[in-house]
Amino acid sequence: MTASEIAAGGSAAERLLVHAALAAPSTDERAELAKLAHEISDWFEVFELARVNATVPLVQRRLAAEELYHFVPEEVRARFADLIERIAAANYRRLEGALELLRRFDERGVRCVVLKGMLFSSEIYHDPRYKRMNDLDILVELDHVDTVIEIYREMGLFATSELLGKAPKVRAERSHHLPSFVSGDGALVVGTHWGLITPLAGYRIDYPAIWDRVRRIDFYGVPAWAMSNEDNLHHLGVHLPYYKTGVRELADIWNLARHAASDLDYDLLAAEIAKAGSESLMYHALSLTHRLVPIPDFAALLARIAPRINRFTRYDTARKTADLHTLLRSRSTHTSRIEKAYTEFNMTALAHEKRAAFGRLWSDLLLVPSGEAAKMSSLREPSTLSGLGARVAAPYRLTRVFQRDLGRWLFPAALAKTVFDLGAAYGLELAGRAGIAAAHRDRPGIDEYAAQLGLTRADLQSVLDSQD
């Protein structure tokens, strides 16, 4: 691979964005980045591209390291600084809580594997603020989950499921994780996994083999564990959100592969993909990554798994990678809006609060904004007709994504339940007003939940918003 092959065919701003997201650029890549910085005429475009791709800290850090940041006008630097300061403050608070948690795990004999961004911040980027960290994702052995929950309680963390009136518990036959645990100030959010994807999705991940390959690490001075390079790369591909595919997500894939280099066993990775049946997920993730930063080993692996790719994935991936301009502007967090509305719907027993969340949930699913629909269909400049087609297709596309992530039947069942629960909430309210029944509510409204936990409604909203 040469520096000129990275983001080939893109504008100077697009190519600079990708070059600035290389964790360890070569001499030629650094020279190319300098050349691109001299060519940029609109640094506001660069900032906006970095913002859309959620890589503002990465871009600023690389430009500063290469002594190119002086090319950025003062007013654009102010925008960089404002966003980076907020990300850094949240990340450092989260890291502080994570280190204390990992210390306690180690003291109690819990093998805790640090996943994704938190791990890569230490081993690849050497920067805790390289991107916004929504949470600390960890993998633990199933028979240690009770101990893990005890430690959470000792640290004063609460489970988000408790906002729904449900105690956290293991449901290994239908889930691969606990509900998120959150500190009272919202600084620490922990995603606790015993698997890498829901068992309802039908993928056959070999967890005993993963645990045989884990390695001991020093995580910012605290003992912890990490998966092998092959398992981390497999996890990134399996876990990649289908429409949240900006440089923020894809950079971790190419930087892990470049960091591991010859130590990454692609034959082992191919074997694990075949065992899991995750070819379509990996084809999608590696194809998008390879389009921006070509890696010969990715090309070889893609050729090996291509015969087992379903028709939709092959067609849609080709559509996504056809136009670099569109790919770098297609990152969408619309699925997160739907997930938040569903969470808020279940957080309350009050009919009017349920109705508001119900409306947002179904509106976001069925009436997708034109801009988000265009991203999902990879349309650069949609005509009236193609834009309408994208909006009509969007509910189908979203349903496919949720069925992929949750299982074929769980998503429609969850939607049907919202209709039933809304009707039940209004039935209880009407019965209470008429004096026909006590209309006892098992769960209060959102404000009451917050007060019970010593939080404000704004605190709870902040926790939800942190999960984009």
HELIX and SHEET records of a PDB file:
HELIX    1   1 ALA A    3  GLU A    5  5                                   3    
HELIX    2   2 ALA A   12  HIS A   19  1                                   8    
HELIX    3   3 THR A   27  GLU A   39  1                                  13    
HELIX    4   4 TRP A   43  VAL A   52  1                                  10    
HELIX    5   5 VAL A   56  ALA A   65  1                                  10    
HELIX    6   6 TYR A   69  PHE A   71  5                                   3    
HELIX    7   7 GLU A   74  GLU A  107  1                                  34    
HELIX    8   8 LYS A  116  GLU A  123  1                                   8    
HELIX    9   9 LEU A  142  HIS A  144  5                                   3    
HELIX   10  10 VAL A  145  GLU A  154  1                                  10    
HELIX   11  11 THR A  160  LEU A  164  5                                   5    
HELIX   12  12 PRO A  199  ALA A  201  5                                   3    
HELIX   13  13 TYR A  207  ARG A  213  1                                   7    
HELIX   14  14 ASN A  229  HIS A  239  1                                  11    
HELIX   15  15 VAL A  247  ALA A  260  1                                  14    
HELIX   16  16 ALA A  261  ASP A  263  5                                   3    
HELIX   17  17 TYR A  266  ALA A  276  1                                  11    
HELIX   18  18 GLU A  279  LEU A  292  1                                  14    
HELIX   19  19 PRO A  296  ILE A  305  1                                  10    
HELIX   20  20 ALA A  306  ARG A  308  5                                   3    
HELIX   21  21 ARG A  311  THR A  321  1                                  11    
HELIX   22  22 LEU A  324  LEU A  327  1                                   4    
HELIX   23  23 HIS A  334  MET A  347  1                                  14    
HELIX   24  24 ALA A  351  LEU A  366  1                                  16    
HELIX   25  25 SER A  370  MET A  376  1                                   7    
HELIX   26  26 THR A  384  LEU A  406  1                                  23    
HELIX   27  27 LEU A  410  ALA A  434  1                                  25    
HELIX   28  28 ILE A  446  GLN A  452  1                                   7    
HELIX   29  29 ARG A  457  ASP A  465  1                                   9    
SHEET    1   A 5 VAL A 113  VAL A 114  0                                        
SHEET    2   A 5 LEU A 136  LEU A 139 -1                                        
SHEET    3   A 5 VAL A 189  HIS A 193  1                                        
SHEET    4   A 5 PHE A 181  VAL A 182 -1                                        
SHEET    5   A 5 PHE A 158  ALA A 159 -1                                        
SHEET    1   B 2 ARG A 215  PHE A 219  0                                        
SHEET    2   B 2 VAL A 222  ALA A 226 -1                                        
END                                                                             
